[in-house]
């Protein structure tokens, strides 16, 4: 039995707004839902680390960083100037990205305080900043994606001093998945609906594929299988999952399949791909064994949004 956590916005009356735990039997594909943590606020970020859950929650009275134990009891709550939508717990610190404010931050759990902020900016570039992704990679690099000002950012260290910025045209770079070998990464884009292959030493582009060309379709989720055999990206509006096989510094498209409306996020659990279909109020599960891409389960969730980040 394996599980994955999920943030849900709940229905119009905020019923089942908070954190859902999805349990799946890998042998039978049977899927069970537990609504484990109701929240009186918005939450797009949950990550599990050492049997604890780490969240950023925007309450009516302000945003907070919260820690819950394995029984879903609140054990720590810290005020936060910013509301964060992506994060990773590493080295007893919380790496955080604020889509709402265009800020990356580090919260130190030993010091119980924020120790770094990086407010994004780009010279002669108008529009709102939107930090969409931050992660410390296995090789020690800390990278971020600025979705509003179209910047791929490499940080020096946990102080968030900027080492390198790669600037993109207005294609809305979104999320990154990294191959297990650490040599290549895959970044999807919202406006051009591309999957871009990057080598991770200098972050130059080595390949790119366009999944759709309709202007009102937007790529959403981006996930790589645990063994690195498949990279998937969803396209909202088109409501399809596009599947690629990594091949050196390139990717090869192997097909696509339809899914529920507005596939927001993707995550792999072994050979199973989970898809949050926000407008259909469902989570769907697809079996990737033998390249069948067969839907084996679905469960009702009121406005499912993002799956738990891996720390």
C-alpha angles and dihedrals in degrees: 000000000000132000141203129194124228137191115226130188093208128219129304090284092047091251109162093008109157137040125353125192116210116200119197131188104220093204099050101022089231112158128204130185127214121185096212108165126031114200130196090213147041119292128179097159130068126151130175120222128164092348092306130108120228119200144173110213130184108211125184088256095047145296125298141184108228137189123200129190127230090276090055092249117146110246103164134022125178129184115244131197090209136046113229130207102183133037151150131207111222133154090001089301132109115228106204138188122197113207089179095057107020093242134131117205145178122218116195112211093196092054091034090222144092110267102181142024129181115194109202122233138162124197115247091001121125128201137065121308115236120183106205107171142019130171142158106229127215091258090057098256117137112211135180138187121220105203098185101046094032099239132147105205130200115194127208095224145315090310086072094232105163116246101173140000124198110196123210134194117256098291095119104241106213125172140001133219119188127211114242090244088061094225099102137034134191123221124188126207130213104209101037094033092223135149107216123198116216131186107226100222098070099359095238122156115258101170141355137190130194113223099187137359104202110117096221094054118090131193111236124166126040124189140160124208117250092251093045093243096123138031117195134189128182126220115209115215091023084055096208137128114226117208127205136177118221113236113181107294091345140064131226120210111232100178146291137241138200123254140171123306119292102003097208105175141011134202134172123223104187105299094347125094117206117205125191108213102193101186093046092048091231144115113216127199124207127193113227096184111124090003091279095134088200121168105235103170146008135184134194115251123167106244100334111204125168132004123230113283118239115246 
